[in-house]
Amino acid sequence: MLTKFETKSNRVKGLSFHTKRPWILASLHSGVIQLWDYRMGTLIDRFDEHDGPVRGVHFHMSQPLFVSGGDDYKIKVWNYKLHRCLFTLLGHLDYIRTVQFHHEHPWIVSASDDQTIRVWNWQSRTCISVLTGHNHYVMCASFHPKEDLVVSASLDQTVRVWDIGSLKKKVASPADDILRLSQMNTDLFGGVDAVVKYVLEGHDRGVNWAAFHPTLPLIVSGADDRQVKLWRMNDTKAWEVDTLRGHMNNVSCVMFHAKQDIIVSNSEDKSIRVWDATKRTGLQTFRREHDRFWILAAHPEINLLAAGHDSGMIVFKLERERPAFAVSGDSLFYAKDRFLRYYDFSTQRETQIVPIRRPGSTGLNQSPRTLSYSPSENAVLICSDVDGGTYELYMIPKDSIGRSDLQEARRGPGNSAIFVARNRFAVLDKSNNQVLIKNLKNEVVKKSGLPVPTDAIFYAGTGNLLCRSDDRVVVFDLQQRLVIGDLQTPFVKYVVWSNDMESVALLSKHSIIITNKKLVHQCTFHETIRVKSGAWDENGVFIYTTLNHIKYCLPNGDSGIIRTLDDPIYITKVSGNTIFCLDRDGKNKTLVIDATEYIFKLSLLRKRYDHVMSMIRNSQLCGDAVIAYLQQKGFPEVALHFVKDEKTRFNLALESGNIQIAVASAKEIDDKDHWYRLGVEALRQGNAGIVEYAYQKTKNFERLSFLYLINGNLDKLSKMLKIAEVKNDVMGQFHNALYLGDVQERVKILENAGHLPLAYATASVHGLQDVAERLAAELGDDVPLLPEGKKPSLLMPPAPVMCGGDWPLLRVMKGIFDGGFDNIGRGAADEEEEGADGDWGEDLDMVDVDGLQNGDVTAILEDGEVGEENEEGGWDLEDLELPPEVETPRVSSNARSSVLVAPTPGMPVSQIWTQRSSLAADHAAAGNFDTAMRLLSRQLGIRNFGPLKSMFLDLYSGSHSYLRAFASAPVVALAVERGWSESASPNVRGPPALVFNFAQLDEKLKAGYKATTAGKFTEALRLFLGILHTIPLIVVESRREVDEVKELIIIAKEYVLGLQIELKRRELKDNPVRQQELAAYFTHCNLQLPHLRLALLNAMTVCYKARNLATAANFARRLLETNPTNESHSKTARQVLQAAERNMTDASQLNYDFRNPFVTCGATYVPIYRGQKDVSCPYCTTRFVPTQEGQLCTVCDLAVIGADASGLLCSPSQTR
Amino acid sequence: MAGNPDHLFSLRNNFYLGSYQVAINNSDIPHLSADDAVERDCLVYRSYIALGSYQLVISEIDSSAATPLQAVKLLALYLSNPQDKESTVSSLKEWLADPAIGNNAILRLIAGTVFMHEEDYNEALKQTNAGGTMELHALNVQIFIKMHRSDYAERQLRVMQQIDEDHTLTQLANAWLNLAVGGSKIQEAYLIFQDFSEKYPMNGLILNGKAVCCMHMGNFDEAETLLLDALNKDAKDPETLANLVVCSLHLGKSSSRYLSQLKLTQPEHILVKRASSAEGSFERAVQSVA
């Protein structure tokens, strides 16, 4: 039983789940009805109008209503939205036991101690039927979920099924409803609307509860005889099927489970029992210490149950609903029903892979809990709670698609098991607090104690375990037996690693902790409701789900809600803005989320401002939340880009120091306060222009004047003087005059203001004698005495350092997008700080480790030695562990050498190659050059090996790879074999891998053609010769390929010969006859069509120029026969033909008769007409005049002309 | 055997996996026992040797140092002075005959290594055959592979697997043997190197191991990628260069640059030796056939 929620209260007598919302109603013995949110665990409302215990309560399916019935004989219908009772239905004459809404009609059924069942219409608020027949208290009554039936249970020891079909007909004609009502009242006892269909007798005591099966014609009942009975009915009768015995006291409530084939009952014996409905055996019992159970309720849609007892109620689930799954790359493996299934994220297709064992006892919570997958071995480990914790190991067959038979899984006991390496898994042995490392044959390879008491292990990278105990998790390196990381946490339920295995999210019931792989804490998130699942996206954002939300958390600890959820889901993978998840039914789903917000925040965090900028431009990212976030995170300048409201904009601009935008905003707002603040900021930055502007706008003349003074802007200052004069501001005038150093003006102002003595003093001090005299005259006797002995001087405004314009501006961030450098600097500073923090953390860790080592170091060492000796048991090696001083070694060293019978060295692979093969290439690769040469000589008559040297060397070099094995020991050369396949058996040597292959030659051929077309004849010749030189060392597989190779020899030979002829022709400058002949022979080499055309064109031109018109005409004809694609070629050819027709003669005699078929001698370049004697090259088959016999072939440059040869051998298939 | 942290574990591991510089950099481990400290020093000096810093080792180890360190110094002497191998070998033989120290595991290991260089496998086996440490067993495996006796190598490997199947050396030796016997075992070797690459930072040795597997499986393109990766990490690693030569040959690309680089950095490399001896044997073969 998985308790989801518990309350403490007075005795709970009635319970009802809300269909949609996470609410439950509990009616109490004290008369109160409570409305709880069981997800959040809060009391939403209480309804306290009943007088005395409330025994029945029920939510309406769709309306915001519920009904309750109590010991005050009242049935009340409430509206929970209005928080009040709408009306009360009166009629029962004793306690009301249960009330229930009809799922469709506006009816309520109620059962009462007055021995009646009543059906009410809550719309007309009247009783429409009274069902009489029970002769004791009716303890419960309920509608059938589909049919027109009511089942009731009574203390008269019977269960009754009532047919209410006629009631429906009555409602069909509501017009006479009222009429009927009166009629009904008349036949109150012995009503005709609802009749008893069956009376089920069998219980020996009063029956407390009876309930229909949701789909089948079954009824279950529970009674004071401590029995639960199962009844079946058909159209005509009903009968008892079976009895479930086990309760020790009165059974208070019993019901069928809607989704599973089970019956749940509870009783005053303080237990809830779960029964198998088919086998009719008890499955599980949950007991409470002190509380008798009174009532059960099932959620109409999800797998939740509730039970009311003496001191409150519990909301619970019988079984875990989380499907066990494991993600690996693009694949998801999960267990559903009785199968292991596979889901491909990219194709979104799912397949059933292997059937998994169905637990022998169909107990509850025996389904797979966790699943671990090893991709390279294609193996799956499934853990379940069967037999107190069992794991099963399944190997997924390679051709996994489709069904395969149930394989006997390897299994064993263990509380949790996970793969820790490709072919190793760890099984937790809780009782000894150790892990067993096993191989895929389920054999224990190693045992290792665990550093902390562990109740579950999780994957933590290859060779590491994450061990969980109640209040901490530890990352433990199995090989080093070292604790790598350690963190105090709440009880961790799930562990989710990031894709790069650098970060891990530890999910507990109400919190998520993100740490790095060494469990250094990064941030913690708390949730008020349960955390369900999570996955990392590609950017390092952790996306997680709670019961009702999808949320994100960023590496810096920011989090937020992405969307709300109706039903809990289990995230399997996040890819871009797609979330893959499994729901509670084990179905794969994809959700598309709006990732903009967190991607935006992440970009800000990572200082990817280009990203930020493009997101701002391209999306409608806006809202106060984002602005507030940006402001709070110190990015007012970014926020600026979102804001339309001028005042906010102005504030943000000031905060980010963006004067331009602030000015623009200030203009829009145009009020004094903003101008003032603008002025202050501008002054801070030293932007005098804006300061001036702001002062002007606020008409702040004093400040303005002072600003001009500072700036040395005397013109404007005198303007200010005038303004002050106009405004009649004497003080201002005087100030300005003073700033200007204008004595006359000052005197004038003082005079005008009536301060004659001051005016006089000013004038006389500054030596304005005439004015002073005039004033003295005006003052008469009142001429003030000027102090003697002082030397007056004129106060002149100092010349400003900078005149006009702005001062050097304060460096402010002008918005990250144009002031990138500033930011980088700033960012770097931040990072340094962070770095320092990190170091600190690590230092502390070090100290911890040291402390531990100091204590145990000797013990550890001793242990270690003992361990080693034990491990090497059977290897008589104790002496090696002895210190050198001991006197025994001589013996042992003798023993050592005497024991040794050094094996004779085996046969090197290259030797095997030469023994097995008669292909020259294989011998060359093996380094046996002389045998290779003999083979070539025998097969192809090759005598000149010079051109083959590099090929031989390359073959040899390429036949071995090099493996650095033990440090400082010589490198191991490994023979590389060709034709490797997965199924090749080891220790059976294949032939050597060769560096030349046919495909390369094909490439070369193409390159040769291309060079020929481009007229690069030397290059082309080199390529074709290269082909000829490589072919002797080529190895192909099939006979067909052998033929291709042979064809290739001919092609290459023709080109080599042709190109040699053509090159020879070009050398001959002074022999036009020979030139023509060679050009003509060239056209008789077997060339590709485009090349033939070029050769013909060439020969035609040569002959035409030499006035050999007839021969030229022949070439022209042949050229036209090839349908030249180039128009100019055909045109020239036609012209030549025309010219030749006029004069069909040759100027000079050529050794060339095109009518007579011939081949050209490869050495002398003379035609060998058919029937003439010739000799040929045994390899390239070029023909020669007989005199050349015994010479080296001039075409292939390898073989001797006319030598004996057995023929090309280039495939093992030829020798088979 | 439960719960004893192994202080030298990562040092050893780095050394075995060829991350010599990392091993040296992280060798400052506090609170070591005297034996552990000697082992640590041995590993550090052997790392230096593997990096080619022979003189450093020769000068830093003085005559008062422990036997294992003296043995390490001997190896440095042997490798640093190819002309005067005889004297080193003879003093090695002398030490081995000394009953007081002749049984030291490191000394025997060094002896095995030196005799392997001398291609005197019998003598090498004499010293290492008895085993005793994982390193000796691993060296045995390598000697047997060199002798083309994979059956014996397999037996040694079994011994190692019995001792500790998950030991880095066991895994490595397994990979060597898999490569040596070829066939379907190549895949297993690849998986072993793949495991290493997941577990530890990629380095030249692991990359080369994977690349060699790829080459043996005929997948030269992937091998080239891996090798170029390795070349990025260490442009002078002789094995990387040698394997690149082989790989380029098979891909039909020019290998001459890698070859000349290899000739520069390690003229004694087996590939270079093979190539030059091949030239000679080619000429001889031409003579004999002609």
Interface residues (C-beta under 8 A of the other chain):
Chain A: S376 A421 R422 R424 Q434 I437 N439 V445 K446 K447 S448 G449 L450 P451 G461 T462 G463 L478 Q479 Q480 R481 L482 V483 D850 Q853 N854 V857 T858 I860 L861 D863 G864 G867 N870 E871 E872 W875 L877 D879 L880 P884 E885 E887 P889 R890 S892 S893 R896 S897 V899 L900 A902 P903 P905 G906 M907 P908 V909 G927 F929 D930 A932 M933 R934 S937 R943 F945 G946 K949 F952 L953 D954 Y956 S957 G958 H960 S961 Y962 L963 R964 A965 F966 A967 S968 A969 P970 V971 V972 A973 L974 A975 V976 E977 R978 G979 W980 E982 S983 A984 S985 P986 N987 V988 R989 G990 A993 V995 F996 Q1000 E1003
Chain B: M1 A2 G3 N4 P5 D6 F9 S10 F15 Y16 G18 Y20 P30 H31 S33 D36 R46 S47 I49 A50 T67 L75 L79 P99 A100 I101 G102 N103 N104 A105 G112 T113 M116 H117 Y121 N122 L125 K126 N129 A130 G131 G132 T133 E135 A138 L139 Q142 F144 I145 K146 M147 H148 R149 S150 Y152 V159 I163 D164 E165 D166 H167 L172 W176 N178 L179 A180 V181 G182 G183 S184 K185 I186 Q187 L191 Q194 D195 E198 K199 L205 N208 G209 V212 M215 H216 M217 G218 P238 E239 A242 N243 V245 V246 L249 H250 G252 S255 H269 I270 L271 R274 A275 A278 E279 S281 F282 R284 A285 V286 S288 V289 A290
